[in-house]
Amino acid sequence: MSRLFSPLTLRGTTFRNRAWVAAMCQYSSVDGLPSDWHLVHLGSFARGGAGLVISEATAVTPEGRISPDDAGIWTDEQAEAYARINAFVRGQGAVPGIQLAHAGRKASTWSPFKGEGFVPLEQGGWQTVGPSAVGFADWPAPREMSVEDIAATVQAFADGARRSLDAGFEVAELHAAHGYLLHQFLSPLSNQRTDDYGGSFENRSRIVVEVAEAVRRVWPEDKPLFVRFSATDWVEGGWSLEETVELSKSLAGSGVDLVDVSSGGVVHDARIAVGPGYQVPFARAVREGSGLPVAAVGLITEPVQAEHILVDGSADAVLVAREVLRDPHWPLRAAHELGDTVDWPEQYARAAWRH
């Protein structure tokens, strides 16, 4: 059996393989509610053989949405709407996961179907918040969060995790990457505070630790907790790979089980060297430096490429995104190309590749 199709167990959850689907925003919700689109979108990846299917960045508060069309988990009604989706995902043999998120200063933006940039208040936008009153690109500056705002946000993540559990999710991932709120606190480029949440590495990391510990208190001991980090801002003076390793190591003691390693997003003009597997070295560094399992992302498109990432010890799983949009059955195709025997949905089995 290939490494890609060997099971992985974290706490009490066993993933049937290590070909996982990353969170991808769909901008297709009304009042934060997932719809039939989400059922088919997420369900197709489960049917296609993925071991884990992570739902899109799901806002823990209304003002935490990237756009007015984002999914949310701040109400019980939203959790109920996710329940049937998760039941289908689980019924196809995949593990349903949720990415808990708050966009911070990058909130209140148009969905890509409707425009670009910031949504004005008079057109349905809202006042954003952040660690400091420093805007992203030329967007309006956020309101600097008070200590009370921070505490309320930590609680909102915990409440979102509790609702996620009620909805049937089996993995919770904290979104601390791509320039969104938790990443904004981590990076000196967006965090200019002088209190206990700014300045030193320990202070800038404080909210992430508090969120992880608050979520872990409501998230069952037998279910895994992930964190997604941007390992580097790709800008001098920003959040660094060394800091990512150090914080990952610390979070192991806060109940975090795996780090999902991405990069960039906190500034609009970073020069990023993009190419096949370009973020895999970051994943390897975090894995070796923290001792935690990691998932690698970033232009992973070929089964042999994914297998090599796992075999050479760079990661414990791979997260695929755009490639499964092109081919939702990518995991099943990968198994065929790697010579593994896997179970197709019985409805498709007669037409499946045979060995």
Secondary structure, DSSP 4 states (H G I P E B T S, - for coil): --STTS-EEETTEEES-SEEE--------BTTB--HHHHHHHHHHHHTT-SEEEEEEEESSGGG-SSTT--B-SSHHHHHHHHHHHHHHHHTTPEEEEEEE--GGG-SB--TTT-SSBPPGGGT----EESSS--STTSPPPEEPPHHHHHHHHHHHHHHHHHHHHTT-SEEEEEE-TTSHHHHHH-TTT----STTSSSHHHHHHHHHHHHHHHHHHS-TTS-EEEEEES--SSTTS--HHHHHHHHHHHGGGT--EEEEE---SSTT------TTTTHHHHHHHHHHH-S-EEE-SS---HHHHHHHHHTTS-SEEEE-HHHHH-TTHHHHHHHHTT---PPPTTTGGGS---
